[in-house]
Amino acid sequence: MNENGSVSWAKKAAALSLRTDAFIGGRAVAAASGKRFPTINPTTGKPIIEVAECDGEDVNRAVAAARAAFDKGVWSKMAPDDRRKRMIRFADLIEANLEELALLDTIDAGKPISSAIVMDVPKSARTIRWCGEAIDKLYDEIAPTAPNALSLIRREPLGVVAAIVPWNYPLFMTSWKIGPILAAGNSIIIKPAEQSPLSALRLGELAMEAGIPEGVFNVVPGYGETAGRALGLHMDVDAIAFTGSTEVGKLFMIYSGQSNMKRVTLECGGKSPLIILADAPDLDAAARSAAWGLFHNSGQSCDAAARLIVERSIKEEFVERVLKLTAAYKVGDPLDAETELGPVISDTQMERIQGYIEKGSAEGATLKLGGNRVAGYDGYFLEPTVFDHVTNDMTIAKEEIFGPVLSILEAVDLDQAIKIANDTDYGLASGIWTRDINKAIAASKALVAGVVSINNYADGDITTPFGGFKRSGFGRDKSLHAIEKYSDLKSTWIKLHA
Ligand code: NAD
């Protein structure tokens, strides 16, 4: 017990009962090979438990189960109102198991429990509920034909959709796939990231409990090069919904071309710019959004505001505000309710980020804060790090670091800021702080990015599409557009013989 008389998060985490088998055809099953792989707690650097290591054979079994369920129509042809109710029950069950699911992501991915409890789990439930609610409110179309014909334009589910997801928001990113894929009437196979499979495995049971028929919801934990690749190349998978790096996203396009031309949608990396103009309505709020826009989730967000572009006349003063806020973040054990920033995901990722920090200094940026491992932990903790005097030709401004490293750049005015902002291979998110509506709208049109935030950074909810331009991918998660993406149009022309 802690001083408030409540059981500590660490004790609750230690008492978790972990699901470690794959979930195929409505049942927890071991990998066909019997193999298992360890999932590592990034806070301690030690294995939590071993999980079924699925490969091509398990993918075959999952695809067969998903296809059989689809062909039987147990979900795809269920009355919309019934499907809606079951998805809402699924969302309710996620909420009812809030603490457990939050703790799973905390031990598996180092996510601070404070944010997993208020953000990841409730928003995942909201995503699934919102998509479920839409099911019996979407109408098909009748074409404006001549009177001697009736033409129906109907949306049909695609069939078997595989969702390949990353580790940075294990439950939340998975919910962005589950919601629209199931709402459109498909069967789903989830391949969680090998770093963070635990919450997805628990979801399998909750889906069954909610009444999602067996075979409709499957989870195959395993490595990308085996399980992920097998899904990408499978001849009976109709679509891939991928979230992850640009490099792996490109592989899925190749897999598609080499197999059955399955459709692929890609939510990939970013190097997102946030512009702060001198006339920002509230410089304190702008500084908070700039610092948190990058450092939340220890910088491991696809839409992290990695390039902060500040108008010259306020730059020095603004940088001071950002540094003060950054220095105050509480980095530590994610099971401590006070912790704001947890570890990064792995030793490999930590070394990669440290390499970028070295390059930043070597290429002439000024290290203003951080740059080191946090002492006292065996896990993968890095100090929040700020570089000033960054220019767009430096590696730290060009490549996605995916860690707690902020780059600050300078612009003389809005035009130059937009040029700098758009000078990137990516186009996921962007933002601007200004009190001038004309400048704000001009920027929202000129920024080449799927998302533009004005006087905030990365606010928003399930109602708006999310996704990128350029090498950030294509296709959109969230909103009704995501449901459309997992269905296809069928035209039926009926000749009338009156
Ligand atoms: P990753 O690309 O390494 O892995 C993503 C998924 O792909 C994992 O499930 C992995 O097992 C699988 N995979 C890896 N190699 C594979 C291969 N050869 N064949 C098939 N599957 C393979 O990405 P990550 O490190 O897990 O996540 C970080 C990346 O995700 C960052 O680039 C980040 O920007 C991106 N991301 C994007 C969004 C978005 O909405 N745009 C959201 C979150 C994360």
Boltz pocket constraint, residues with backbone or C-beta under 6 A from the ligand:
constraints:
  - pocket:
      binder: B
      contacts: [[A, 164], [A, 165], [A, 166], [A, 167], [A, 168], [A, 173], [A, 191], [A, 192], [A, 193], [A, 194], [A, 222], [A, 223], [A, 224], [A, 225], [A, 226], [A, 227], [A, 228], [A, 229], [A, 232], [A, 243], [A, 244], [A, 245], [A, 246], [A, 248], [A, 249], [A, 251], [A, 266], [A, 267], [A, 268], [A, 269], [A, 270], [A, 301], [A, 302], [A, 303], [A, 400], [A, 402], [A, 428], [A, 466], [A, 467], [A, 468], [A, 472], [A, 473]]
      max_distance: 6.0
